[in-house]
Amino acid sequence: MNHLRVENPTIFENLAIFPLIGADAGSERDYLLLDEAVQAHQLVVEEISAGGSVPELKATNSSRLPVLILDGEELVGAKQNRILNLTVLVAAQSTTVIPVSCVEAGRWSYSSRHFRPSSRVQYPSARAAKSAHVTWSLRTRGARTSDQHAIWEDIAGKADRLASPSRTGAMAAIFETHSSRLENYLRAFPIVDGQVGVIFAIRGKIYGMDLFDHPDTFQRNWPKLLRGYALDAIDPLAPAPGRRPSVLAARRFLGLVEKAERFEAKAVGLGTDIRLDSPSVVGGALAALGRTLHLYAFRRPPGYRRSGNGPARSRRGLE
């Protein structure tokens, strides 16, 4: 990540965004994104069978290009809304079983045959916890599963704190209840030329980052990601206000990510799945097509041990 330049942050309310500027991509993307592939009727995501399976979906790509689906990206419809457990590149003209988690605990009945993309990505505090458990699961069991009950508990707690009731316990309801406030954040953070990612801080504390291989990939996914960051920023559980975050602090976080222990496994779909696992950082990355397409990293959440030292979540749970 030595090629990255960290810009001064833009701050709105209690969220700070440090733009990450990369080298000129120089060419067009050689893959499709979820939204454009579904809109072009070249990607169909559906339940794995008529009966369905909570942790798995089936993605069929009829395009001549692979399709990138992001960690935490939400799919709505079918028997219940899901989010991706990690970033996946679905090969061209193939069918791939993708690992997912449920974000709608109270529904198990068809609302549509196929899934459609939503306008949001899972909020980063939950992405961090999910990443820690997926890493533990991959290391110990060779599976990319989450702690499903922890995800449901987290959504229920956030919905209660943010007064966002839902008959089916849907994460979507929290975003929809606060949509006007979240859109204020979208207007506050413009994209910078050459931007390929961000480091974000809430109330002065650096919490995580998303980094892509191409400015266009970042630009098209930025509204989804920012809505997730903003939902954590408005949560009453967010830490007390601290100092204004500095570029030096952001660079230090990059250093923690670069030094984090990592291990690799054959990815779901194309490429290599890279897991980040250190005392201070959790996350992952997808390397494919000769480069890293997406890297996501977060401060290790309280209550989650390193994957080599037992279950990802300790008995005391999340704090």
Backbone torsions as a table, in degrees:
resi	resn	phi	psi	omega
1	MET	NA	16.0	178.9
2	ASN	-65.2	-20.2	-178.6
3	HIS	-78.9	-8.8	-176.3
4	LEU	-82.7	144.2	172.1
5	ARG	-114.0	129.0	179.5
6	VAL	-95.4	119.7	-180.0
7	GLU	-87.7	162.8	174.0
8	ASN	-60.8	148.2	-174.4
9	PRO	-77.4	151.6	163.5
10	THR	-99.4	136.2	-175.5
11	ILE	-124.2	132.2	173.4
12	PHE	-135.6	124.8	-173.9
13	GLU	50.1	-118.6	-176.8
14	ASN	-109.7	19.6	177.2
15	LEU	-113.0	130.8	176.1
16	ALA	-118.3	136.3	-179.1
17	ILE	-122.5	121.0	173.9
18	PHE	-98.6	112.8	175.9
19	PRO	-67.1	140.6	173.4
20	LEU	-107.7	120.9	-176.8
21	ILE	-106.3	127.8	-178.2
22	GLY	-111.6	177.1	176.2
23	ALA	-65.8	154.9	179.0
24	ASP	-57.9	125.4	-179.0
25	ALA	-63.6	-36.0	172.2
26	GLY	77.0	-9.1	-179.1
27	SER	-152.6	167.0	178.9
28	GLU	-74.2	157.4	175.1
29	ARG	-60.0	143.5	177.9
30	ASP	-109.4	31.5	174.8
31	TYR	-153.5	162.3	175.9
32	LEU	-98.9	159.2	172.9
33	LEU	-100.0	161.7	-175.4
34	LEU	-52.5	-52.5	-174.9
35	ASP	-59.9	-46.9	-176.2
36	GLU	-70.7	-32.8	178.9
37	ALA	-68.7	-41.2	178.4
38	VAL	-68.3	-43.3	-179.9
39	GLN	-62.5	-31.1	178.8
40	ALA	-86.0	3.7	-178.9
41	HIS	59.5	34.4	178.7
42	GLN	-108.9	-6.2	175.3
43	LEU	-133.7	128.5	176.0
44	VAL	-120.5	124.1	175.9
45	VAL	-114.5	128.9	-175.8
46	GLU	-148.2	171.9	175.4
47	GLU	-60.8	151.9	-175.3
48	ILE	-68.6	-21.9	177.6
49	SER	-157.5	175.9	178.8
50	ALA	-60.6	-36.9	178.7
51	GLY	-76.9	-24.8	179.0
52	GLY	78.6	163.0	176.3
53	SER	-147.1	120.8	-172.4
54	VAL	-52.9	-46.8	-172.8
55	PRO	-88.2	9.9	-176.9
56	GLU	-142.5	143.0	171.1
57	LEU	-132.7	165.4	180.0
58	LYS	-113.7	125.1	179.7
59	ALA	-115.4	120.9	-179.6
60	THR	-113.1	117.8	-176.9
61	ASN	-107.3	113.5	179.0
62	SER	-96.6	1.5	-178.7
63	SER	-76.5	164.8	173.1
64	ARG	-84.8	-2.6	178.6
65	LEU	-117.6	150.9	172.9
66	PRO	-69.6	162.7	-178.1
67	VAL	-122.2	128.6	-179.6
68	LEU	-94.9	127.0	174.9
69	ILE	-123.2	130.0	-168.5
70	LEU	-87.1	151.4	168.2
71	ASP	-51.0	127.6	177.5
72	GLY	80.8	-5.9	-179.3
73	GLU	-66.2	135.7	-173.4
74	GLU	-94.8	139.1	172.8
75	LEU	-116.8	128.9	-176.0
76	VAL	-116.1	146.6	178.4
77	GLY	118.5	-156.1	-178.4
78	ALA	47.6	-133.2	-173.8
79	LYS	-87.8	-21.8	175.2
80	GLN	-172.4	151.3	179.4
81	ASN	-68.5	143.1	-179.4
82	ARG	-131.1	164.5	169.8
83	ILE	-130.0	152.4	179.1
84	LEU	-71.4	138.6	178.2
85	ASN	-78.5	-17.3	179.6
86	LEU	-167.6	170.8	-179.6
87	THR	-77.8	135.7	-174.4
88	VAL	-130.6	141.5	171.7
89	LEU	-114.3	106.7	-178.2
90	VAL	-80.6	122.5	-176.3
91	ALA	-61.8	152.8	176.4
92	ALA	-60.5	140.6	174.4
93	GLN	49.5	54.3	-178.4
94	SER	-146.3	165.6	170.8
95	THR	-118.9	128.3	-175.8
96	THR	-128.8	136.0	172.7
97	VAL	-85.9	121.8	-174.3
98	ILE	-110.4	140.6	-179.0
99	PRO	-82.1	129.7	-174.8
100	VAL	-137.8	170.0	172.8
101	SER	-129.6	151.6	179.4
102	CYS	-83.1	136.8	174.5
103	VAL	-124.8	33.5	177.2
104	GLU	-153.9	81.3	-167.8
105	ALA	-65.7	-25.7	-170.8
106	GLY	-98.1	14.9	178.5
107	ARG	-131.3	134.2	170.6
108	TRP	-145.6	63.1	179.5
109	SER	-153.8	150.0	-174.0
110	TYR	-70.4	127.9	167.8
111	SER	-105.5	-16.3	176.3
112	SER	-164.4	161.4	178.4
113	ARG	-75.8	-42.9	-175.9
114	HIS	-109.6	156.5	174.3
115	PHE	-84.3	155.0	172.7
116	ARG	-128.0	153.0	178.9
117	PRO	-69.0	152.1	172.9
118	SER	-104.4	-177.3	-178.3
119	SER	-98.4	21.7	-173.6
120	ARG	-146.8	160.1	171.1
121	VAL	-118.3	144.3	178.1
122	GLN	-46.8	138.9	-178.1
123	TYR	-63.8	146.5	-166.1
124	PRO	-66.3	-28.8	177.5
125	SER	-61.5	-37.4	177.7
126	ALA	-77.0	-34.6	175.9
127	ARG	-61.6	-39.1	179.9
128	ALA	-63.6	-47.6	-180.0
129	ALA	-63.7	-41.7	178.3
130	LYS	-62.5	-42.7	-179.8
131	SER	-61.3	-40.8	179.6
132	ALA	-62.0	-42.5	-177.9
133	HIS	-73.9	-38.5	178.1
134	VAL	-61.7	-40.2	177.8
135	THR	-62.3	-46.6	177.5
136	TRP	-59.8	-44.0	-178.6
137	SER	-63.3	-40.8	-179.9
138	LEU	-68.3	-42.0	179.9
139	ARG	-63.9	-42.8	-169.4
140	THR	-96.1	-27.5	-174.3
141	ARG	-127.4	-4.0	-179.3
142	GLY	71.0	16.9	-179.7
143	ALA	-117.6	158.6	179.9
144	ARG	-113.2	57.5	-177.2
145	THR	-101.4	154.7	178.0
146	SER	-99.9	176.5	168.9
147	ASP	-89.3	90.5	-171.7
148	GLN	-60.5	-42.6	-178.9
149	HIS	-64.5	-36.0	177.1
150	ALA	-63.8	-38.0	178.1
151	ILE	-63.9	-45.7	177.8
152	TRP	-61.8	-42.6	179.2
153	GLU	-61.8	-41.1	-178.2
154	ASP	-66.0	-43.1	178.4
155	ILE	-62.4	-43.8	-179.8
156	ALA	-61.2	-42.4	179.3
157	GLY	-64.9	-43.1	-179.5
158	LYS	-66.9	-41.0	178.2
159	ALA	-61.0	-38.6	179.0
160	ASP	-67.7	-45.9	-178.9
161	ARG	-64.5	-33.4	-176.2
162	LEU	-103.5	16.2	174.2
163	ALA	48.5	57.1	-176.0
164	SER	-127.2	71.2	-176.6
165	PRO	-67.3	148.1	177.3
166	SER	-146.0	130.9	-179.8
167	ARG	-60.3	-31.1	-178.0
168	THR	-106.8	10.4	179.8
169	GLY	63.7	37.5	-173.9
170	ALA	-84.0	131.8	172.1
171	MET	-56.2	-35.8	-178.1
172	ALA	-54.9	-34.4	-177.3
173	ALA	-63.4	-33.1	179.6
174	ILE	-66.5	-47.0	177.8
175	PHE	-61.5	-43.1	-176.5
176	GLU	-68.2	-38.5	178.8
177	THR	-60.6	-36.6	-175.3
178	HIS	-108.5	24.3	-173.8
179	SER	-59.8	-40.6	-178.3
180	SER	-63.8	-42.2	-179.9
181	ARG	-67.8	-38.8	179.6
182	LEU	-66.1	-36.4	179.7
183	GLU	-65.7	-27.1	174.4
184	ASN	-60.6	-36.8	177.3
185	TYR	-66.6	-38.2	179.4
186	LEU	-60.9	-40.2	-180.0
187	ARG	-70.9	-21.0	-173.6
188	ALA	-85.3	-15.9	-172.6
189	PHE	-123.4	88.4	178.5
190	PRO	-72.5	155.9	177.1
191	ILE	-84.9	140.7	-179.0
192	VAL	-98.4	146.5	177.3
193	ASP	-54.8	132.3	178.7
194	GLY	79.5	7.0	-177.0
195	GLN	-73.0	131.2	179.8
196	VAL	-122.1	0.9	179.4
197	GLY	177.6	-174.5	-179.8
198	VAL	-146.4	154.7	159.6
199	ILE	-111.4	136.7	-177.0
200	PHE	-123.5	149.7	178.8
201	ALA	-131.5	144.3	177.1
202	ILE	-119.8	122.5	-178.2
203	ARG	51.2	42.5	172.6
204	GLY	89.7	-6.9	-176.9
205	LYS	-109.0	127.8	177.6
206	ILE	-66.7	128.3	-177.7
207	TYR	-116.8	-27.6	-177.2
208	GLY	176.9	-172.6	-177.2
209	MET	-156.4	156.4	166.6
210	ASP	-131.8	136.0	-176.1
211	LEU	-138.8	135.4	-177.0
212	PHE	-123.6	167.2	-177.8
213	ASP	-84.1	-15.3	-171.9
214	HIS	-143.1	137.2	179.4
215	PRO	-57.1	-35.6	-178.7
216	ASP	-68.2	-35.5	176.7
217	THR	-63.3	-44.6	177.9
218	PHE	-62.7	-48.6	-175.1
219	GLN	-59.2	-42.7	-177.1
220	ARG	-72.7	-26.6	-179.2
221	ASN	-96.8	-8.5	-174.9
222	TRP	-57.6	-46.2	179.9
223	PRO	-58.9	-39.8	179.0
224	LYS	-63.4	-47.6	-178.8
225	LEU	-63.5	-44.4	-176.0
226	LEU	-65.1	-36.5	176.2
227	ARG	-59.5	-38.7	177.3
228	GLY	-66.3	-46.3	178.1
229	TYR	-57.7	-44.8	-176.0
230	ALA	-64.8	-34.9	179.7
231	LEU	-64.4	-37.3	173.6
232	ASP	-68.7	-34.9	-177.4
233	ALA	-67.1	-30.6	-178.3
234	ILE	-91.6	-3.1	-179.4
235	ASP	-68.6	130.6	177.9
236	PRO	-58.2	-20.3	178.7
237	LEU	-79.3	-7.5	177.4
238	ALA	-57.5	146.6	-174.8
239	PRO	-62.7	161.0	177.8
240	ALA	-61.3	151.6	-179.4
241	PRO	-54.7	140.1	178.4
242	GLY	-124.0	-160.7	177.8
243	ARG	-67.1	159.3	172.3
244	ARG	-62.6	127.2	-177.5
245	PRO	-67.8	144.3	-176.0
246	SER	-108.1	159.5	174.0
247	VAL	-60.1	-36.0	178.3
248	LEU	-61.0	-41.9	178.0
249	ALA	-63.9	-38.8	177.9
250	ALA	-65.3	-41.1	177.8
251	ARG	-65.8	-35.8	176.9
252	ARG	-63.4	-39.2	177.5
253	PHE	-63.8	-41.9	175.3
254	LEU	-56.7	-40.1	178.3
255	GLY	-62.8	-39.6	177.1
256	LEU	-62.7	-39.8	179.3
257	VAL	-66.1	-44.2	-179.5
258	GLU	-62.8	-34.2	-176.9
259	LYS	-89.7	-6.9	-176.2
260	ALA	-62.3	140.0	173.3
261	GLU	-60.5	140.1	179.8
262	ARG	-140.1	151.1	171.7
263	PHE	-137.6	158.3	-171.4
264	GLU	-120.6	151.2	175.4
265	ALA	-147.5	156.8	174.1
266	LYS	-57.3	130.3	-176.5
267	ALA	-74.3	159.5	163.9
268	VAL	-69.2	127.7	-173.0
269	GLY	76.9	-138.3	-176.6
270	LEU	-89.3	150.4	167.9
271	GLY	94.8	-162.0	-177.3
272	THR	-122.2	130.6	176.0
273	ASP	-87.6	121.0	179.8
274	ILE	-111.0	124.6	179.8
275	ARG	-106.8	134.2	178.0
276	LEU	-102.1	130.1	-172.5
277	ASP	-154.5	98.0	178.5
278	SER	-136.8	172.1	179.2
279	PRO	-58.5	-23.7	-175.4
280	SER	-116.1	-14.1	-172.2
281	VAL	-134.4	139.7	170.3
282	VAL	-129.9	159.5	177.1
283	GLY	155.4	-157.4	-178.7
284	GLY	-168.1	178.3	178.3
285	ALA	-156.0	155.8	173.0
286	LEU	-118.1	119.7	175.0
287	ALA	-104.0	124.3	179.9
288	ALA	-161.6	160.5	178.8
289	LEU	57.2	28.6	174.8
290	GLY	86.1	12.1	-178.4
291	ARG	-162.1	173.7	175.4
292	THR	-87.7	116.1	-176.7
293	LEU	-81.0	-37.0	-178.7
294	HIS	-152.3	129.7	172.6
295	LEU	-123.2	132.6	178.6
296	TYR	-134.2	133.2	-175.0
297	ALA	-146.4	146.1	-176.5
298	PHE	-142.2	155.9	169.8
299	ARG	-62.6	139.7	-179.0
300	ARG	-60.4	127.6	-178.6
301	PRO	-71.2	147.7	177.5
302	PRO	-58.1	141.7	177.8
303	GLY	89.4	-6.7	-179.4
304	TYR	-107.8	117.6	179.6
305	ARG	-80.4	166.8	172.5
306	ARG	-66.0	149.9	-170.5
307	SER	-65.9	-23.6	-179.6
308	GLY	-83.8	-3.4	-174.8
309	ASN	-115.2	37.4	178.4
310	GLY	106.2	-175.0	-177.6
311	PRO	-53.9	148.4	-175.7
312	ALA	-61.9	-34.3	179.8
313	ARG	-106.5	128.9	178.6
314	SER	-77.7	171.4	-176.9
315	ARG	-62.5	-30.6	-179.1
316	ARG	-76.2	-9.8	173.0
317	GLY	71.9	-160.9	-178.7
318	LEU	-76.9	146.8	175.2
319	GLU	-112.8	NA	NA
